[in-house]
Amino acid sequence: AQSVTQLDSQVPVFEEAPVELRCNYSSSVSVYLFWYVQYPNQGLQLLLKYLSGSTLVKGINGFEAEFNKSQTSFHLRKPSVHISDTAEYFCAVRRAGTASKLTFGTGTRLQVTL
Amino acid sequence: DSGVTQTPKHLITATGQRVTLRCSPRSGDLSVYWYQQSLDQGLQFLIQYYNGEERAKGNILERFSAQQFPDLHSELNLSSLELGDSALYFCASSVGDDTQYFGPGTRLTVL
C-alpha cells in the first residue's frame, strides 16, 4: 500500500515570494507521483507528474517539483507566486505500471496575499 | 476543461433516499474511477471500472454501488443516505496507466 504525507495544512505567503509545498510518500513498490490543484468550488486539475526519467519535473503555471527517491519526497515549488495561485494543493501517489487508484495526501492550502 | 463530465453538479436530498451520480469519461478512456471528498476523510478512492468491469474497490460502503455501461459512462448509486454521506463525489478517467483526469464533481448534500 502507498501513503502520502503533506506536512503543512496551510502555507501563507506574500505575492511574488517563492513557495515550497512539501510532500513525502511511502511505498514498497515503484510509484508515479502527481500534484493536483483544486480552486474553490472546482474539480482537481493536474499540475505536474513524475513517471520516470528526469527527477525535476516542470508543470503548468510555473510550478515544478523534484522527485527524491532517497528521501521519498516530491516537493512542489514556485519561484514567484501570484494571488491567483491561492488554492488547495494535493500530492498523490499511484503504483507504477498499473491503472490503479490514486492515494492522496490531506492537502495544503496555499494562501497568497498582497 | 478536462473532458470528463459529471451530472448533476449539485444534489440535495433527504436521509434514507437514493441518488444516482453520472460520469462520462474522456473520449477513448476505458478506466473510470470514483472518489469521495469530505472534510473529515479527505479524498478517498471508492471504486474503479475498466471497460465495463469492476477492477478495484476502495473504501466504498455496501450502500453504494457503481457500474460502467457499454458506452463507457459510469453511474454511482448511493442508497439509504445518511448525513455523513454529504460530500463532493469526483469521477476521473484515464487511458492505460497514465494520468487520471478529474471531472468537476457532484456536490451531494443530505438533509
Interface residues (C-beta under 8 A of the other chain):
Chain A: Y32 F34 Y36 Q42 G43 L44 Q45 L46 K49 L51 F90 R94 A96 G97 T98 A99 S100 K101 L102 T103 F104 G105 T106 G107
Chain B: S2 S31 Y33 Y35 G42 L43 F45 Q48 Y50 R55 A56 G58 F90 A92 S94 G96 D97 D98 T99 Q100 Y101 F102 G103 P104 G105
